[in-house]
């Protein structure tokens, strides 16, 4: 299993909206960055990810799971763009802010810190375990 982080502005798509989609999940549409698209192409069913509120909140608020692998993004007719579907698994018991992540020397190399603009990014096993621990959440 691989681990990821999905960034969304909560006024565009929030954790609560993701949760409301239930087991069916929702397409992660609108990504127009090749690196983020390639990250989605690398995902497998059952991969887990953090759901991160960007711009407002700036915190990891939940855990999601890939429930459909890469397929054409339904929000465009351009065949270059693909997306995955994700479903909410559970909220973080304690959301983890960007400030907390930046202050922890064990997370200094996290993509979220080094390339905060990338909307879909990989997370290492060590980062995953540490953030789940800090967030008092069983993965």
C-alpha positions as CSV (number, residue, x, y, z in Angstrom):
1,X,0.0,0.0,0.0
2,X,1.2,3.5,-0.8
3,X,0.3,6.7,1.0
4,X,-0.7,10.1,-0.4
5,X,-2.0,13.5,0.5
6,X,-4.9,15.2,-1.3
7,X,-5.2,19.0,-1.0
8,X,-8.5,20.8,-1.3
9,X,-9.7,24.3,-0.5
10,X,-12.6,23.6,1.9
11,X,-14.8,26.3,0.2
12,X,-14.5,24.3,-3.0
13,X,-14.6,20.7,-1.6
14,X,-14.5,20.1,2.1
15,X,-14.0,17.0,4.3
16,X,-17.7,17.1,5.2
17,X,-18.6,17.0,1.5
18,X,-16.2,14.1,1.0
19,X,-17.8,12.2,4.0
20,X,-21.3,12.8,2.6
21,X,-20.3,10.8,-0.6
22,X,-20.2,7.7,1.5
23,X,-18.8,4.4,0.3
24,X,-19.2,5.4,-3.4
25,X,-16.6,8.2,-2.9
26,X,-16.1,11.0,-5.4
27,X,-13.8,11.7,-8.4
28,X,-10.8,13.9,-7.5
29,X,-11.3,16.1,-10.5
30,X,-9.8,19.3,-11.7
31,X,-6.2,18.5,-11.2
32,X,-4.2,20.2,-14.0
33,X,-0.6,19.5,-13.0
34,X,1.3,16.7,-14.6
35,X,3.1,15.7,-11.5
36,X,-0.1,15.4,-9.5
37,X,-1.8,13.6,-12.4
38,X,1.1,11.1,-12.5
39,X,0.8,10.6,-8.8
40,X,-2.8,9.6,-9.3
41,X,-1.8,7.3,-12.1
42,X,0.5,5.5,-9.7
43,X,-2.3,4.8,-7.2
44,X,-3.8,1.4,-6.5
45,X,-7.1,0.4,-5.0
46,X,-6.9,0.6,-1.2
47,X,-4.1,3.1,-1.1
48,X,-4.7,5.6,1.7
49,X,-4.3,9.3,1.8
50,X,-4.6,12.3,4.1
51,X,-7.3,14.9,3.3
52,X,-5.8,18.3,3.7
53,X,-7.7,21.6,3.9
54,X,-5.6,24.1,2.0
55,X,-5.9,27.9,1.9
56,X,-8.3,27.9,4.8
57,X,-7.5,25.8,7.8
58,X,-4.2,24.5,6.5
59,X,-4.5,21.1,8.3
60,X,-4.9,17.4,7.7
61,X,-8.5,16.7,8.7
62,X,-9.1,13.1,7.6
63,X,-8.0,9.8,6.0
64,X,-9.3,8.7,2.6
65,X,-8.9,5.6,0.5
66,X,-8.6,5.2,-3.3
67,X,-11.8,3.4,-4.4
68,X,-11.3,3.7,-8.2
69,X,-8.0,3.9,-10.0
70,X,-7.0,6.5,-12.6
71,X,-9.6,7.1,-15.3
72,X,-10.5,10.1,-17.5
73,X,-11.4,13.2,-15.5
74,X,-15.1,13.8,-16.2
75,X,-14.6,17.6,-15.7
76,X,-12.8,18.0,-19.0
77,X,-12.8,16.6,-22.5
78,X,-9.0,16.9,-22.6
79,X,-7.6,13.3,-22.7
80,X,-4.4,14.3,-20.9
81,X,-6.2,14.6,-17.5
82,X,-7.1,11.7,-15.3
83,X,-8.2,11.3,-11.8
84,X,-9.0,8.7,-9.1
85,X,-12.0,8.3,-6.9
86,X,-11.6,8.5,-3.1
87,X,-13.8,7.8,-0.2
88,X,-13.6,9.1,3.4
89,X,-12.4,6.5,5.9
90,X,-12.2,8.5,9.1
91,X,-11.6,12.0,10.5
92,X,-8.4,12.8,12.3
93,X,-9.1,12.7,16.0
94,X,-6.8,15.7,16.3
95,X,-6.2,17.7,13.0
96,X,-2.6,18.3,12.2
97,X,-1.8,21.8,11.1
98,X,0.9,22.9,8.6
99,X,2.5,24.8,11.4
100,X,2.8,21.5,13.5
101,X,4.3,19.7,10.5
102,X,6.8,22.4,9.8
103,X,7.9,22.5,13.5
104,X,8.6,18.8,13.6
105,X,12.1,18.0,12.5
106,X,11.1,14.5,11.5
107,X,8.8,15.9,8.8
108,X,11.3,18.4,7.3
109,X,11.5,16.4,4.1
110,X,7.8,15.9,3.6
111,X,6.6,17.0,0.2
112,X,3.9,19.1,1.9
113,X,6.7,21.2,3.4
114,X,9.1,21.2,0.3
115,X,6.4,21.6,-2.4
116,X,3.3,22.9,-0.7
117,X,1.6,23.8,-4.0
118,X,1.4,20.2,-5.3
119,X,-2.2,19.2,-4.9
120,X,-1.7,15.4,-4.9
121,X,1.5,14.2,-3.4
122,X,3.2,11.1,-2.0
123,X,3.6,10.5,1.7
124,X,6.2,8.1,3.1
125,X,5.4,5.2,5.5
126,X,7.3,7.0,8.2
127,X,5.5,10.3,7.6
128,X,2.2,8.5,7.5
129,X,2.8,6.7,10.8
130,X,4.0,9.8,12.6
131,X,1.1,12.0,11.4
132,X,-1.4,9.4,12.5
133,X,0.3,9.2,15.9
134,X,0.4,13.0,16.3
135,X,-3.3,13.1,15.2
136,X,-4.2,10.4,17.7
137,X,-5.8,8.4,14.9
138,X,-5.4,4.7,14.1
139,X,-4.8,4.3,10.4
